[in-house]
Amino acid sequence: MALQIPLNWMRDFVDWSLADDELAERLTIAGLEVEAIEPMGKSWGELCFVAEIAAVEKHPDADALSLVTVQYGAGQPLTVVTGAPNVREFEAGLPEPAPKIALAVVGAMLVDAYTEGHPLKQLKPSKIRGIRSEGMICSELELGIGEAHEGILLLPPDAPTGTLLKDYLGDTVLHFDIKGGFAHLLSILGVARETAALLNTSLKHNLLPDTSALTTTEQPNYIGLEITAPDLCSRYSVLLIRNIKVEPSPFWMQQRLLRSGMRPINNIVDITNYVMLELGQPLHAFDYTVLQARAGGRPTITIRRAHPGETITTLDEVERQLGPDTLMISDTTGTVGIAGVMGGGNSEVSEQTTEVLLEAANFEFLNNRKTSQLLKLRTEASERFGKQLDPEGTLPAVLRAAQLLVAHASGTLEPIAGDLYPERPETVVLELDPDYVRRVIGVDLSDAEMVRILTALEFEVDSGNTLRVTVPSYRLDVRILADLVEEIARIHGYNNMPPSLIRDELPPQRPNLKLDNADRIRDLLTSLGLDEIITYSMINPKD
């Protein structure tokens, strides 16, 4: 699965001093394949700044153009010409505080938004309708940090005027190709955990919510919960946030989403996507008022298999025919979502939403993968559910999202969470002999280093003659001793294992005349223009 990790975001969870390419190499050797390193802001150099708009006037010879005077810490202000519609509205007067923008001066390398392929192009001085312009106030597309080009990029009011833009907005994005069922790697936190273990540094937990202080019940007073297909849904958690104000999400959150390959929509949707990218657990937001109206009172959510002939219109406005094993999220009136794939359009968040019911759940991965394939509907959520997620991840994710909604949507959190958890999985405990590890990997690794590596990956280890290792709930791929050996070997570093020759003597090499002659005949025939074909070996020769 393709994964984009902005390194500035990952620094929320781990610190490091390696150069970006060195970090990418270490992660790749450990099994997290970095396909590309994308520096953002490298081309800006010393010629792009955070600037403040001092005045906006109408161009004397063009109704669609404005003259913008900006301060950017150079002593003298600079006047530039722009046709951006979101600047023209300032001609009637500047708001307070004055808008902050991204300014490029002559010589800067910017994305050419008007040429196919969007190549970099050096900014040159120009005269536009008789007015000389020696700079440009930039859009997201011209800076290479997004696709928006209908107006200039407006920075937050606290952006420091005169700061080099590369220091304020610069970042590096690592593009990963995560192969296999390793859902624990598909998040900022997952890659940060691996980084901390590789570099022998600490993982920061201060942003992770404390669920121990959260009161949970199977049937909260604001909603009823029911799971009729526990084989397909092992856990379902909800929280209610009231007094929501739907508006654009904070600038920093939008930038992190863009760098992760997601388009910002509004603060509600953005926060659910943000937490999914950060912690790896997909979430869904229902308009709680709509659920109440459909139920005529206190709503009930039921997780069940689809009924024969049942359909749903999903958020992409497509009506979908459901199979008998499709897992559905439904209320007393009908379906409101396809579990782990996409929500329904009949309960989605809108600009009028004031109350949000947040859902985080754990669905059976094979059924989810099958549903996604049958409906030809692949989403970021279904990709993660299809890799087998940790059921212990629902409450932390829904609480993290709720806290962000309180902070950035003026919400009020209901203090009780709904949480159905029919059957908790058993904890996996393995007895690991350190001599077995040394024998398998061929490296004389100390017991203490094995304990360090496993502990850094958040395994619990009790030392003795053998290591009693408790596997964390999110490591659903670790079930046997060989899995532990692999974890120790890859974090120690395959490149750190000394080369060695085989101890035994190789058997004598004797010619195989039959094989050699067949090769000579094959070479002779192909040199005469014949083609060789290889047929299927497991079919009837008569066919």
Buried (B, 14 or more C-beta within 10 A) or exposed (E): BEBBBBBBBBBBBBBBEEEBEEBBBBBBBBBBBBEEBBBBBEBBBEBBBBBBBBBBEBBEEBEEBBBBBBBBEEEEBBBBBBBBEBBBEBBEEBEEEBBBBBBBBBEBBBBBBEEEEBEEBEBEEEEBEEBEBBBBBBBBBBBBBBEBBEBBBBBEEEBEBEBBBBEBBBBBBBBBEBEEEBBBBBBBBBBBBBBBBBBEBEBBEEEBBEBEEBEBEBEBEBBBBBBEBBEBBBBBBBBBBBEBEBEEBBBEBBBBBBBBEBEBBBBBBBBBBBBBBBBBBBBBBBBBBBBBEBBEEEBBBBBBBBBEEBEBEBBEEEEBEBBEBBBBBBBBBBBBBBBBBBBBBBBBBEEEBBBBBBBBBBBBBEBBBBBBEBBEBBBBBBBBBBBBBBBBBBBBBBBBBBBBBBEBBBBEBBEBBBBBBEEEEEEBEBEBEBEBBBEBBEBEBEBEBBBBBBEBBBBEBEEEEBBEBBBBBBBBBBEEBEBBBBBBBBBBEEEEEEEEEEEEEEEEEEEEEEEEEEEEEEEEEEEEEEEEEEEEEEEEEEE
